[in-house]
């Protein structure tokens, strides 16, 4: 049986659609986060707790349909935290919670509740003396005072401090283990991804689930435990140049050291330092060229490579112009289009890149800009500049990372050193890999 079920729910006011068509099922012991704008999320939560009527569909809580006549009885089954929650400022924290406990005719474990929400030291302080972050924790404590089986939360981490975020991130897994069903609305996609894999994108364009399954990491080494070191693009290119130089050196036969060579066709040894007549000189040169062509042919896997090798072995006529080697241009800018203009960003300007609905958004100091390249293409292009795929939907500039925060054993975030102290989700499977890269 689903703890929360929305069947073809929709709400309109005249020609205005307040709640677009939605179907949703939430089981006991499951947390669902809906990413949407504030107004849409607020209207949806009010509908799910029976404070606003819906135009179409039905809402079921714990197997019973929510109707205007039974709204009061449903209040005992649900807990609700809204951004608009108010509190009696003259009461102390403990008195405030006891007041609601009496309303619900329940006797909660007050010490445990205060400890969970980090309010133990504030229990004798007046509500008027609490900070906005502490007030948010008090609002959540009030929603849990009667131990409901369903919890609705509206953007619980909006404008709160780091301590409150940490408390909320640890509280939600504990409530899930107790079998509670949790529905959260938020404007911040990072919050949604960090809390659960059951993330839905909700807008007037529709309602769909976001694929947020953990990535499967490719093995760093073979089965014997040998691990391949982390290489940058520049290091790999330099290694290829050294390998090519070594190959050319091995194929070169020094005139002073070589006394004979072996014909690849007959296996006979051809002397190189014997007295040279005109005929012998031509024969020796022909044998050497034959050996070089055979070696190049063995290393080649296509007829084109053999043709190129033969052409390279031909002597260059006197006075002929040798084509100059042109170094390919390496374009290091990342393009973003704004209107009819194309903006080119230096990789060092980019804080992180977020993929949302198939569009890669570049987050820079000036704002957010859409890029026509895919996140995978950007990952390959920016890896050499210190960018790391920390999540299926995020590519972060490691030079901008200030903190690595462990919310729970399965939830991590990267705090950036930008103007807004952005918080980027870090996948569970990427945590150990990142530690190796940064040397922890």
C-alpha positions as CSV (number, residue, x, y, z in Angstrom):
1,X,0.0,0.0,0.0
2,X,1.3,3.4,-1.0
3,X,1.6,6.0,1.8
4,X,0.9,8.9,-0.6
5,X,-0.8,8.6,-4.0
6,X,-1.9,11.3,-6.4
7,X,-4.1,10.2,-9.2
8,X,-4.6,12.6,-12.1
9,X,-4.4,15.6,-9.8
10,X,-4.9,19.0,-11.4
11,X,-6.0,22.4,-10.1
12,X,-7.1,25.3,-12.2
13,X,-8.5,28.8,-11.5
14,X,-10.4,30.1,-14.5
15,X,-8.0,29.7,-17.4
16,X,-4.9,29.6,-15.1
17,X,-3.4,26.2,-14.3
18,X,-2.2,26.3,-10.7
19,X,-1.3,22.6,-10.5
20,X,-0.5,20.8,-13.8
21,X,-1.6,17.2,-14.2
22,X,0.4,14.9,-11.9
23,X,0.5,11.3,-10.9
24,X,2.7,10.3,-8.0
25,X,3.2,7.3,-5.7
26,X,5.3,7.3,-2.5
27,X,5.8,4.2,-0.5
28,X,6.5,3.9,3.2
29,X,10.3,4.2,3.8
30,X,10.7,6.3,0.7
31,X,11.8,9.9,0.2
32,X,10.7,11.7,-3.0
33,X,12.0,15.1,-3.9
34,X,10.1,17.3,-6.4
35,X,12.2,20.0,-8.1
36,X,9.9,22.9,-9.1
37,X,9.4,26.6,-8.6
38,X,8.3,27.9,-5.2
39,X,4.7,28.8,-6.2
40,X,4.0,25.4,-7.8
41,X,5.6,23.5,-4.9
42,X,3.6,25.5,-2.4
43,X,0.3,24.9,-4.2
44,X,1.0,21.2,-4.5
45,X,1.8,20.8,-0.8
46,X,-1.4,22.7,0.2
47,X,-3.4,20.3,-1.9
48,X,-1.7,17.2,-0.4
49,X,-2.6,18.3,3.1
50,X,-6.1,19.3,2.2
51,X,-5.8,23.1,2.7
52,X,-6.7,23.8,-0.9
53,X,-9.2,21.9,-3.1
54,X,-8.2,20.3,-6.4
55,X,-10.1,20.6,-9.6
56,X,-9.6,17.0,-10.9
57,X,-8.2,13.7,-9.6
58,X,-7.9,12.4,-6.1
59,X,-5.3,12.3,-3.3
60,X,-4.8,9.2,-1.1
61,X,-3.0,9.1,2.3
62,X,-2.3,5.8,3.9
63,X,-4.9,4.1,1.7
64,X,-7.7,6.6,2.3
65,X,-9.0,9.3,0.0
66,X,-8.5,12.9,1.2
67,X,-11.8,14.7,1.2
68,X,-12.9,18.0,2.7
69,X,-15.0,16.1,5.2
70,X,-12.1,14.0,6.5
71,X,-9.3,16.6,6.4
72,X,-9.1,17.0,10.2
73,X,-8.6,13.2,10.7
74,X,-5.8,13.2,8.2
75,X,-3.8,15.7,10.3
76,X,-2.8,13.0,12.7
77,X,-1.2,10.9,9.9
78,X,0.9,13.7,8.4
79,X,3.5,16.2,9.4
80,X,4.0,19.4,7.5
81,X,6.8,22.0,7.4
82,X,6.2,25.1,5.3
83,X,8.3,28.1,4.7
84,X,5.4,30.3,5.9
85,X,5.3,28.5,9.3
86,X,5.1,30.9,12.3
87,X,5.8,30.3,16.0
88,X,4.7,31.7,19.3
89,X,7.7,34.0,20.0
90,X,7.0,34.4,23.7
91,X,7.1,30.7,24.4
92,X,10.4,28.8,25.1
93,X,11.4,26.1,22.7
94,X,10.4,23.3,25.0
95,X,7.1,25.0,25.9
96,X,6.3,25.5,22.2
97,X,6.8,21.8,21.4
98,X,4.8,20.7,24.5
99,X,2.0,22.9,23.4
100,X,1.7,21.1,20.1
101,X,2.1,17.7,21.8
102,X,-1.0,18.5,23.9
103,X,-2.9,19.5,20.8
104,X,-2.2,16.1,19.3
105,X,-2.7,14.3,22.6
106,X,0.6,12.6,22.4
107,X,3.6,12.2,24.6
108,X,6.8,12.3,22.5
109,X,10.3,11.5,23.5
110,X,11.1,15.2,23.8
111,X,14.8,14.7,24.6
112,X,15.3,12.6,21.4
113,X,13.4,15.1,19.3
114,X,15.5,18.0,20.6
115,X,18.7,16.1,20.0
116,X,17.8,15.2,16.5
117,X,17.1,18.7,15.5
118,X,20.0,20.2,17.4
119,X,17.8,22.2,19.8
120,X,18.9,20.7,23.1
121,X,21.0,23.7,24.1
122,X,18.2,26.1,22.9
123,X,15.3,24.3,24.7
124,X,15.0,27.0,27.4
125,X,15.5,29.9,25.0
126,X,12.5,31.9,23.8
127,X,11.5,31.4,20.2
128,X,12.0,35.1,19.5
129,X,15.7,34.6,20.3
130,X,16.3,31.9,17.7
131,X,18.1,32.4,14.4
132,X,16.2,31.8,11.1
133,X,18.1,28.5,10.8
134,X,17.1,27.4,14.3
135,X,13.5,28.4,13.6
136,X,13.5,26.1,10.5
137,X,14.7,23.2,12.8
138,X,11.9,24.1,15.3
139,X,9.3,24.0,12.5
140,X,10.5,20.5,11.5
141,X,10.4,19.4,15.1
142,X,6.8,20.6,15.4
143,X,6.0,18.6,12.3
144,X,7.4,15.4,13.9
145,X,6.0,16.0,17.4
146,X,3.1,13.4,16.9
147,X,5.3,10.9,15.1
148,X,3.5,11.0,11.7
149,X,3.9,8.3,9.1
150,X,4.0,10.9,6.2
151,X,6.1,14.0,6.2
152,X,5.7,16.9,3.8
153,X,8.5,19.5,3.6
154,X,8.8,22.7,1.6
155,X,12.4,23.6,0.6
156,X,13.8,22.8,4.1
157,X,17.3,24.0,3.4
158,X,16.4,27.4,1.9
159,X,18.5,30.1,3.5
160,X,19.8,28.0,6.4
161,X,23.3,27.7,7.7
162,X,25.6,24.7,7.2
163,X,24.8,23.2,10.6
164,X,21.1,23.1,9.8
165,X,21.8,21.5,6.4
166,X,23.9,18.9,8.1
167,X,21.1,18.1,10.7
168,X,18.5,17.8,8.0
169,X,20.6,15.6,5.7
170,X,21.2,13.2,8.7
171,X,17.6,13.3,9.9
172,X,16.0,12.2,6.6
173,X,17.8,8.8,6.3
174,X,16.9,8.1,10.0
175,X,13.2,8.8,9.2
176,X,13.3,6.6,6.2
177,X,14.7,3.7,8.3
178,X,11.7,4.2,10.6
179,X,9.4,3.6,7.6
180,X,8.2,7.1,7.1
181,X,7.2,8.4,3.7
182,X,8.7,11.8,2.9
183,X,7.8,14.3,0.1
184,X,10.0,17.4,-0.3
185,X,9.6,20.2,-2.8
186,X,12.6,22.4,-3.6
187,X,13.8,24.8,-6.2
188,X,17.4,23.6,-5.9
189,X,18.2,20.5,-8.0
190,X,21.5,19.9,-6.1
191,X,19.5,19.4,-2.9
192,X,17.2,17.0,-4.6
193,X,20.0,14.9,-6.0
194,X,21.9,14.8,-2.7
195,X,19.0,13.6,-0.7
196,X,17.6,10.8,-2.8
197,X,17.6,9.0,-6.2
198,X,13.8,9.5,-6.4
199,X,13.9,13.0,-8.0
200,X,11.1,14.4,-10.1
201,X,11.2,17.5,-12.3
202,X,7.8,19.4,-12.2
203,X,6.8,22.4,-14.2
204,X,3.9,23.5,-16.4
205,X,5.6,21.5,-19.2
206,X,5.0,18.3,-17.3
207,X,6.1,15.9,-14.6
208,X,8.9,13.4,-15.1
209,X,11.4,11.4,-13.1
210,X,15.1,12.4,-13.3
211,X,17.5,9.5,-13.8
212,X,19.9,9.8,-10.9
213,X,21.2,6.2,-10.5
214,X,24.7,5.9,-9.1
215,X,27.3,5.6,-11.8
216,X,29.3,2.3,-12.1
217,X,32.9,3.2,-12.0
218,X,35.3,1.5,-14.4
219,X,38.1,-0.4,-12.8
220,X,41.3,1.6,-12.3
221,X,43.5,-1.5,-12.8
222,X,43.5,-5.2,-13.7
223,X,42.2,-8.0,-11.5
224,X,45.5,-8.4,-9.8
225,X,45.1,-5.0,-8.2
226,X,47.5,-3.0,-10.5
227,X,46.1,0.5,-10.8
228,X,46.8,2.8,-13.7
229,X,47.9,6.2,-12.6
230,X,45.9,9.3,-13.4
231,X,47.2,11.0,-16.5
232,X,46.4,14.4,-17.9
233,X,45.9,15.0,-21.6
234,X,49.3,16.8,-21.8
235,X,51.1,13.9,-20.1
236,X,49.6,11.4,-22.5
237,X,50.6,13.5,-25.5
238,X,54.1,13.9,-24.2
239,X,54.3,10.1,-23.7
240,X,53.3,9.5,-27.3
241,X,55.9,11.9,-28.6
242,X,58.6,10.1,-26.6
243,X,57.4,6.7,-27.8
244,X,57.5,7.9,-31.4
245,X,61.0,9.3,-30.9
246,X,62.2,6.0,-29.4
247,X,60.8,4.1,-32.4
248,X,62.6,6.2,-34.9
249,X,65.8,5.8,-32.9
250,X,65.5,2.0,-32.9
251,X,64.8,1.9,-36.6
252,X,67.8,4.1,-37.4
253,X,71.0,2.2,-38.3
254,X,74.2,4.1,-37.3
255,X,76.8,4.0,-40.1
256,X,79.7,3.7,-37.7
257,X,78.2,0.7,-35.8
258,X,76.4,-1.3,-38.4
259,X,78.5,-3.8,-40.4
260,X,75.7,-5.8,-42.0
261,X,72.0,-6.0,-42.3
262,X,69.6,-8.9,-42.9
263,X,67.4,-9.0,-46.0
264,X,63.7,-9.5,-45.0
265,X,63.0,-11.5,-48.1
266,X,66.0,-14.0,-48.2
267,X,67.3,-13.8,-44.7
268,X,70.8,-13.4,-46.1
269,X,73.2,-10.9,-44.4
270,X,74.1,-8.0,-46.6
271,X,77.5,-6.3,-45.7
272,X,77.4,-2.6,-45.3
273,X,81.1,-1.7,-44.8
274,X,82.6,-3.8,-47.7
275,X,84.5,-1.9,-50.4
276,X,81.8,-0.1,-52.3
277,X,81.7,-0.2,-56.1
278,X,78.8,1.7,-57.8
279,X,76.9,-1.6,-58.3
280,X,77.4,-2.7,-54.6
281,X,76.5,0.7,-53.3
282,X,73.2,0.6,-55.2
283,X,72.6,-3.0,-54.0
284,X,73.3,-2.1,-50.4
285,X,71.0,0.9,-50.5
286,X,68.3,-1.2,-52.1
287,X,68.6,-3.8,-49.4
288,X,68.5,-1.3,-46.6
289,X,65.4,0.4,-48.1
290,X,63.8,-3.1,-48.4
291,X,64.4,-3.8,-44.8
292,X,63.0,-0.5,-43.7
293,X,59.9,-0.9,-45.8
294,X,59.4,-4.4,-44.4
295,X,59.7,-3.2,-40.8
296,X,57.2,-0.4,-41.5
297,X,54.8,-2.8,-43.2
298,X,54.8,-5.1,-40.2
299,X,54.0,-2.3,-37.9
300,X,51.2,-1.0,-40.1
301,X,47.6,-2.4,-40.2
302,X,46.4,-0.8,-43.3
303,X,47.4,-0.4,-47.0
304,X,47.4,3.4,-46.6
305,X,50.1,3.3,-43.9
306,X,52.3,1.1,-46.1
307,X,51.9,3.5,-49.0
308,X,52.8,6.4,-46.8
309,X,55.9,4.5,-45.5
310,X,57.0,3.8,-49.1
311,X,56.6,7.4,-50.1
312,X,58.5,8.5,-47.0
313,X,61.4,6.1,-48.0
314,X,61.9,7.7,-51.4
315,X,64.8,10.1,-51.7
316,X,63.9,13.8,-52.0
317,X,65.1,15.3,-55.3
318,X,67.6,18.1,-55.1
319,X,65.9,21.5,-55.0
320,X,62.5,20.1,-54.1
321,X,60.5,21.9,-51.4
322,X,59.8,19.9,-48.3
323,X,56.3,20.6,-46.9
324,X,56.6,22.3,-43.6
325,X,55.0,20.7,-40.5
326,X,52.1,22.7,-39.2
327,X,51.3,22.3,-35.5
328,X,47.5,21.8,-35.1
329,X,45.8,24.7,-33.3
330,X,44.4,23.8,-29.9
331,X,41.3,25.7,-29.2
332,X,40.9,26.0,-25.4
333,X,37.8,28.2,-25.2
334,X,34.3,26.9,-24.3
335,X,31.5,28.4,-26.4
336,X,28.1,29.5,-25.0
337,X,25.4,31.2,-27.0
338,X,23.3,34.1,-25.7
339,X,20.7,35.3,-28.2
340,X,22.5,35.8,-31.5
341,X,25.9,36.2,-29.8
342,X,28.6,33.6,-29.1
343,X,30.5,34.0,-25.9
344,X,33.9,32.2,-25.4
345,X,34.9,31.3,-21.9
346,X,38.3,30.4,-20.7
347,X,38.2,27.0,-18.8
348,X,39.6,28.8,-15.7
349,X,36.6,31.1,-15.6
350,X,34.1,28.2,-15.3
351,X,33.2,27.1,-11.7
352,X,31.2,24.1,-12.6
353,X,28.9,22.7,-15.4
354,X,25.4,21.3,-14.7
355,X,23.4,19.2,-17.1
356,X,19.7,19.9,-16.8
357,X,17.2,18.3,-19.2
358,X,20.0,17.6,-21.7
359,X,21.4,21.1,-21.7
360,X,24.9,21.8,-20.3
361,X,24.9,25.0,-18.3
362,X,28.2,26.8,-17.6
363,X,28.3,28.5,-14.2
364,X,30.7,31.4,-14.2
365,X,31.1,34.6,-12.2
366,X,28.9,36.5,-14.6
367,X,26.0,34.0,-14.4
368,X,24.8,30.8,-16.1
369,X,25.1,30.2,-19.8
370,X,23.9,27.3,-21.9
371,X,26.4,25.4,-24.0
372,X,25.7,23.4,-27.2
373,X,28.2,20.7,-26.3
374,X,27.2,17.6,-24.3
375,X,28.5,17.0,-20.8
376,X,30.5,14.0,-22.0
377,X,32.2,16.1,-24.7
378,X,33.0,18.8,-22.2
379,X,34.4,16.2,-19.8
380,X,36.9,15.0,-22.5
381,X,37.8,18.6,-23.4
382,X,38.3,19.9,-19.9
383,X,39.8,17.0,-18.2
384,X,43.3,18.4,-18.8
385,X,42.3,21.6,-17.1
386,X,41.4,20.0,-13.8
387,X,37.7,19.4,-14.3
388,X,36.2,16.2,-12.7
389,X,32.9,14.4,-13.4
390,X,31.7,14.3,-9.7
391,X,28.2,13.3,-10.6
392,X,26.2,12.1,-13.6
393,X,24.9,15.6,-14.1
394,X,27.8,17.7,-12.8
395,X,31.4,18.6,-14.0
396,X,33.3,20.6,-11.5
397,X,36.5,22.6,-11.6
398,X,38.6,21.1,-8.9
399,X,40.6,24.3,-8.5
400,X,37.4,25.9,-7.2
401,X,36.6,23.3,-4.6
402,X,37.0,24.6,-1.0
403,X,35.4,21.8,1.1
404,X,34.3,18.2,0.8
405,X,31.4,17.6,3.1
406,X,30.1,14.2,4.2
407,X,26.5,14.6,5.1
408,X,25.8,10.9,5.7
409,X,27.7,7.8,4.8
410,X,26.0,7.9,1.4
411,X,25.7,11.6,0.8
412,X,28.5,14.0,-0.1
413,X,28.8,17.5,-1.4
414,X,31.6,19.8,-2.8
415,X,31.5,23.4,-1.6
416,X,33.1,25.8,-4.1
417,X,35.1,28.9,-3.5
418,X,32.8,31.1,-5.6
419,X,30.8,34.1,-4.8
420,X,27.7,32.1,-3.8
421,X,29.6,29.2,-2.1
422,X,27.9,26.7,-4.4
423,X,27.2,23.2,-3.2
424,X,27.7,20.5,-5.8
425,X,26.6,16.8,-5.3
426,X,29.3,14.2,-5.2
427,X,28.2,10.6,-6.1
428,X,28.9,7.9,-3.6
429,X,30.9,5.9,-6.1
430,X,33.1,9.0,-7.0
431,X,34.1,9.8,-3.4
432,X,37.0,7.3,-3.1
433,X,38.2,8.1,-6.6
434,X,38.3,11.8,-5.9
435,X,40.3,11.2,-2.7
436,X,43.0,9.5,-4.8
437,X,43.1,12.3,-7.3
438,X,43.5,15.0,-4.7
439,X,45.9,12.9,-2.7
440,X,43.8,12.2,0.5
